[in-house]
Amino acid sequence: MEALPIALIAKIFDTLTLRDALHASFVSHGWRSVLNPYLRDTYNIYKYLSCFLDPKSVLRVFRRTGAVLSGSRGLAYFLPSHRVFTNSSDWDIFVPHPNYYNVHEELLSQGFIFVPRTKPQLTPEHFLVYTYYNAAKEKVQLVALTRERTLYDCLMDFHHSLVQNFISGWGAYSIQWESTFNRAGWMAKRLDPYPKYQEEEIQKYDRRGFRVVRWLDRHLVSQGEQNIFAVYWPMKQSVCGQTYLSFEELELELSIRQPPCVQE
């Protein structure tokens, strides 16, 4: 391992996950010294959020408002091999009530321009969607939740399990990490009345190397005990590390916007 060139190491670990790379770096001091440059480059959150002029400011606003980045960009953070499919994807930001204007102002300061939507809002009682573009034509969709909808409820109601990953001001989280990291997932039960849409999603992810099944078949791809894999950013007064959360702990963490003590 220590003798491998960094380009080959990147090629190998790009096909794996953040969790795999972290665990490999724990094997020995030699492996850690080899993998640290790869981890710093591939999972550098400021580099990953480079569509924003000041990623540090974005994360500060996320911490202050409880906003998160989710969708396909959340999945691609954990799976580098998936990034080739998301290079032109939207950046989906979800912000809890009543903090929409704080994130709106941040996006404007980051060089994004608000573009009024022509499509009708489908569920305005739950959330409103706002669209922004920067000079490079990169698109942000800001999903402003209403008082009736918590961020936890929103994440748990996503259309399929593979997109239940998100980046907060504190770290990155994968809700269905075992199946997701095995490149498998399932559609939400609420999509049962829409077989055509389900088939389109199944085929899209099949082309990307994922197996997605319908709700009734989720037992074919789900993995044992369900919990959340999280990796926290290093702060001035704390140590970066990985942990596993229960669903109850995740809901509490999202409500108080502060991570628990992290243990590697």
Wavefront OBJ file of the C-alpha trace (Angstrom):
o trace
v 0.000 0.000 0.000
v 2.715 2.467 0.997
v 4.474 1.938 -2.336
v 1.445 2.714 -4.505
v 1.427 6.038 -6.377
v -1.243 8.522 -5.295
v -2.926 8.355 -8.714
v -3.490 4.609 -8.328
v -4.672 5.031 -4.737
v -7.211 7.611 -5.927
v -8.373 5.305 -8.705
v -8.922 2.455 -6.232
v -10.623 4.422 -3.465
v -12.753 6.497 -5.822
v -14.694 3.295 -6.513
v -15.308 2.861 -2.779
v -16.850 5.171 -0.156
v -15.769 7.763 2.384
v -16.271 5.170 5.111
v -13.989 2.680 3.316
v -11.244 5.264 2.910
v -11.487 6.332 6.557
v -11.352 2.738 7.800
v -8.369 1.955 5.577
v -6.553 4.979 7.021
v -6.977 3.467 10.509
v -5.099 0.255 9.583
v -1.621 1.579 10.318
v 0.452 4.739 10.499
v 1.813 3.980 7.034
v -1.620 3.613 5.488
v -2.799 6.780 7.223
v 0.110 8.811 5.853
v -0.633 7.505 2.359
v -4.402 8.035 2.509
v -4.487 11.401 4.279
v -3.605 13.381 1.123
v -6.311 11.491 -0.775
v -8.894 12.124 1.948
v -8.000 15.819 2.170
v -8.329 16.249 -1.594
v -11.342 14.045 -2.386
v -13.451 14.907 0.671
v -12.372 18.508 1.217
v -15.765 20.072 1.870
v -14.661 23.525 0.743
v -13.477 22.077 -2.575
v -16.695 20.106 -2.907
v -18.735 23.286 -2.425
v -16.597 25.225 -4.894
v -19.650 26.465 -6.833
v -19.961 28.946 -3.964
v -17.552 31.878 -3.796
v -17.034 31.398 -0.060
v -17.860 27.819 1.057
v -16.856 28.585 4.648
v -19.513 31.279 4.814
v -22.102 28.861 3.403
v -21.336 26.329 6.134
v -21.552 29.039 8.797
v -25.012 29.953 7.517
v -25.960 26.259 7.506
v -24.956 26.048 11.176
v -26.869 29.203 12.041
v -30.077 28.278 10.198
v -30.102 24.466 10.284
v -30.060 24.307 6.471
v -28.622 21.265 4.677
v -27.508 20.325 1.172
v -29.086 17.072 0.036
v -30.219 15.149 -3.054
v -27.781 13.727 -5.597
v -25.008 16.066 -4.429
v -25.265 14.556 -0.949
v -24.916 11.046 -2.385
v -21.955 11.998 -4.566
v -20.038 13.378 -1.585
v -19.895 9.881 -0.056
v -19.351 8.067 -3.390
v -16.699 9.772 -5.543
v -17.398 7.478 -8.508
v -20.911 8.965 -8.657
v -19.668 12.524 -9.145
v -19.332 12.082 -12.901
v -23.141 11.846 -12.991
v -23.773 14.945 -10.864
v -21.416 17.474 -12.460
v -24.402 19.352 -13.866
v -26.924 18.497 -11.146
v -28.775 21.083 -9.096
v -27.562 21.988 -5.616
v -30.603 21.265 -3.443
v -30.648 23.185 -0.160
v -33.362 22.566 2.444
v -33.908 25.218 5.085
v -36.175 24.923 8.156
v -38.808 27.553 8.922
v -38.404 30.502 9.426
v -34.839 30.848 8.101
v -35.410 31.131 4.347
v -34.365 34.792 4.072
v -31.041 34.159 5.839
v -30.076 31.559 3.235
v -31.551 33.687 0.433
v -29.296 36.603 1.404
v -26.305 34.268 1.596
v -26.920 32.956 -1.921
v -27.113 36.508 -3.266
v -23.809 37.340 -1.562
v -22.321 34.194 -3.163
v -23.045 35.513 -6.663
v -26.322 33.711 -7.291
v -29.292 35.455 -8.872
v -32.873 34.725 -7.866
v -35.020 33.577 -10.802
v -38.818 33.525 -10.322
v -40.354 30.108 -10.939
v -43.030 29.594 -13.570
v -44.054 26.154 -12.311
v -46.798 25.981 -9.683
v -45.834 25.031 -6.135
v -47.199 21.496 -5.703
v -47.359 21.311 -1.895
v -47.123 24.876 -0.550
v -48.443 23.712 2.809
v -45.187 21.752 3.256
v -42.546 23.760 1.386
v -41.874 26.405 -1.253
v -39.125 26.046 -3.864
v -36.972 28.985 -4.993
v -34.493 28.915 -7.899
v -31.092 30.614 -8.242
v -28.345 30.629 -10.895
v -24.766 31.896 -10.825
v -22.701 33.216 -13.726
v -21.556 29.697 -14.594
v -25.232 28.640 -14.949
v -25.015 26.408 -11.863
v -28.429 26.005 -10.300
v -29.451 26.074 -6.655
v -32.919 24.979 -5.619
v -33.728 26.368 -2.199
v -36.497 24.407 -0.507
v -38.012 26.509 2.261
v -39.952 24.337 4.701
v -43.089 25.660 6.329
v -43.921 25.680 10.011
v -45.842 22.445 9.407
v -42.825 20.495 8.126
v -39.658 19.650 10.050
v -36.365 18.969 8.318
v -36.307 15.446 9.742
v -39.773 14.702 8.335
v -38.707 16.074 4.967
v -35.570 13.915 4.795
v -37.444 10.776 5.808
v -40.039 11.415 3.090
v -37.595 11.653 0.173
v -38.634 9.763 -2.947
v -36.057 7.012 -2.539
v -33.426 5.936 -0.030
v -30.363 6.675 -2.183
v -30.902 10.416 -1.856
v -31.251 10.351 1.942
v -27.784 11.814 2.389
v -27.020 15.386 3.328
v -24.351 17.911 4.218
v -24.941 20.253 7.148
v -22.825 22.936 8.736
v -21.527 20.270 11.105
v -20.802 17.305 8.861
v -22.033 14.787 6.276
v -24.708 12.174 7.009
v -25.930 9.050 5.211
v -29.285 7.849 6.549
v -29.454 4.456 4.794
v -25.697 4.080 4.632
v -25.348 0.280 4.464
v -27.551 -0.226 1.431
v -26.461 3.081 -0.127
v -22.768 2.220 0.144
v -23.605 -1.165 -1.405
v -25.193 0.811 -4.239
v -28.733 -0.296 -3.601
v -31.922 1.413 -2.492
v -35.697 1.482 -2.593
v -38.502 3.795 -3.636
v -40.779 5.465 -1.094
v -44.155 3.840 -0.445
v -45.982 7.031 -1.442
v -44.772 6.497 -5.043
v -46.665 3.218 -5.477
v -49.415 4.985 -7.497
v -46.782 6.233 -9.994
v -45.265 3.120 -11.669
v -43.993 5.033 -14.709
v -41.995 7.473 -12.576
v -40.628 4.603 -10.476
v -39.489 2.754 -13.564
v -37.727 5.869 -14.872
v -35.851 6.259 -11.577
v -34.975 2.558 -11.469
v -33.576 2.693 -14.996
v -31.690 5.941 -14.366
v -29.908 4.548 -11.335
v -29.324 1.208 -13.046
v -27.306 3.064 -15.686
v -25.267 4.553 -12.838
v -24.529 1.186 -11.256
v -27.207 1.164 -8.531
v -29.970 -1.310 -7.867
v -33.232 0.377 -6.903
v -36.376 -1.592 -6.063
v -39.948 -0.687 -5.184
v -41.150 -0.317 -1.605
v -42.587 -3.834 -1.324
v -39.233 -5.313 -2.413
v -37.049 -3.235 -0.079
v -36.208 -6.348 1.992
v -34.134 -7.509 -0.991
v -31.645 -4.658 -0.627
v -31.999 -3.281 2.925
v -29.198 -4.104 5.327
v -29.773 -5.354 8.888
v -29.923 -2.730 11.598
v -30.831 0.703 10.322
v -28.793 3.657 11.554
v -27.060 6.771 10.259
v -23.378 7.131 9.373
v -22.004 10.608 10.078
v -18.663 12.335 9.651
v -18.162 15.704 11.343
v -16.018 18.562 10.105
v -13.128 19.508 12.427
v -13.913 22.615 14.467
v -11.470 24.739 16.435
v -12.502 23.166 19.735
v -13.305 19.601 18.637
v -11.901 16.617 16.779
v -13.140 15.431 13.398
v -14.443 11.902 13.502
v -17.039 9.408 12.432
v -19.980 8.100 14.401
v -23.273 6.253 14.052
v -26.587 7.759 15.087
v -29.996 6.274 15.729
v -32.972 7.859 13.995
v -33.993 9.396 17.321
v -30.527 10.923 17.763
v -30.614 12.309 14.231
v -34.002 13.914 14.804
v -32.761 15.495 18.030
v -29.553 16.684 16.392
v -31.423 18.344 13.538
v -33.749 20.061 15.977
v -30.996 21.526 18.149
v -28.518 22.039 15.276
v -25.586 20.810 17.302
v -23.752 17.463 16.956
v -23.198 15.090 19.878
v -19.755 14.111 21.152
v -17.964 12.238 18.386
v -16.032 9.002 18.925
v -13.893 7.381 16.260
l 1 2 3 4 5 6 7 8 9 10 11 12 13 14 15 16 17 18 19 20 21 22 23 24 25 26 27 28 29 30 31 32 33 34 35 36 37 38 39 40 41 42 43 44 45 46 47 48 49 50 51 52 53 54 55 56 57 58 59 60 61 62 63 64 65 66 67 68 69 70 71 72 73 74 75 76 77 78 79 80 81 82 83 84 85 86 87 88 89 90 91 92 93 94 95 96 97 98 99 100 101 102 103 104 105 106 107 108 109 110 111 112 113 114 115 116 117 118 119 120 121 122 123 124 125 126 127 128 129 130 131 132 133 134 135 136 137 138 139 140 141 142 143 144 145 146 147 148 149 150 151 152 153 154 155 156 157 158 159 160 161 162 163 164 165 166 167 168 169 170 171 172 173 174 175 176 177 178 179 180 181 182 183 184 185 186 187 188 189 190 191 192 193 194 195 196 197 198 199 200 201 202 203 204 205 206 207 208 209 210 211 212 213 214 215 216 217 218 219 220 221 222 223 224 225 226 227 228 229 230 231 232 233 234 235 236 237 238 239 240 241 242 243 244 245 246 247 248 249 250 251 252 253 254 255 256 257 258 259 260 261 262 263 264
